Amino acid sequence: MEHFSAIQSLCRIGLENGDGRFRKQVERLRDRLTKAGDERDAATLSALLANVTSDVSLAPSNVEVSRSLVVGDELTGNVHPPVDRETSVPLAEILLAPSAGQPSPIFDETLQLAMGALVSEWQNAEALKALGVEPSRSCLFYGPPGTGKTLAALTLAAKLNLPVVNARIDGLVSSFLGTTARNIANLFDFANRYRCVLILDEFDALAKMRDDPHELGELKRVVNTLLQNLDARANKGLTIAITNHEGLLDPAVWRRFQNHVRIGQPDLPTRLEMLRTFLGSLELGDDVIKTLSYVAGPRSGSDLKTFADALRRSLALSGSEATPRAITLATKTLLPRLGIEDSDMGPARLFLVNEPKFIGEVLHADLGIRQDSLAQMFDCSQSKISRWSGEWASDEKTAVRTADA
């Protein structure tokens, strides 16, 4: 499309205003470009729509938290965090603008609703108060590594317009007898003194002390200190704990948190949105994005970001344009390096060693990928793609009959 760069800029400005009517028109333009066969410009608008949706829905809101909900002095740049008495290492870092420099998280619809519900409680504190309750003041984020738990906590704090006291529990654990409990008490005393969100990352670190039978007495003392401080903070501010190993947590610790939010591996629609965002600068067609998502499989957002960055670096170093064929070749060189190559005959392995079978599987995976797009990616005719698809279907029917026999 002629002058598309100017149109793209106008679309971004309009979308950032959050007008639903304007967004609808951009969606109509994208659909018309797709219908006209202008896949590149349509993909650019799709990425723009996804990016602005994430930015608008998860950007910090203008929630003004009442001083009756979060008490204490204001955190400023002149305030220094407490330190370990023996090592002088800070027990936490202070983030006055928790969303600064952070990407907007991309979560599935269920998780976005959960996050929205938490913020809504603080937005409607007066309505809750009329019924004799207050907004939730504690939340436990748990799930596999790399799924965005810390980012979610920082985003939640930014939405409430509150600074963050960010502490890693493993940094509070000391080899000196009694020091760990004292560090925890000092951290909570500091957080309770200021209006803030207290984030406790690597929350399962205390449970690792169970591995040493000589530490059982110290562990009991530390856990008791932690529970007492969580109880004491219950009416002072918001506390968010984060763990990758929820099974290690003491049951008494779980009961101290009003919300238990699992942040797991992203589902397929979320993975597609992530890759559209991470690869947005390449302006890839949607079928290419879908194929890459199928190759990568169920991966965390962190893994997908690593994959996308490696793909962009490979293209930059080779000087290749981001054509469908160049993307395919670059992906084949990257998979063994990134640990995505499956040991069995999964999608990644098939992509590398058995193109006909891979194409048959991806065409029958209900992703809506077109045969002509795969023909461009694998540098062959569409008739060959169609033949491979038919052979795959025939082989599957034969396998089913054999299994039933």
Summary of the structure (lengths in Angstrom):
residues: 405
radius of gyration: 25.5
end to end distance: 56.4
largest distance: 76.8
contacts: 1229
relative contact order: 0.10
helix: 59%
strand: 8%
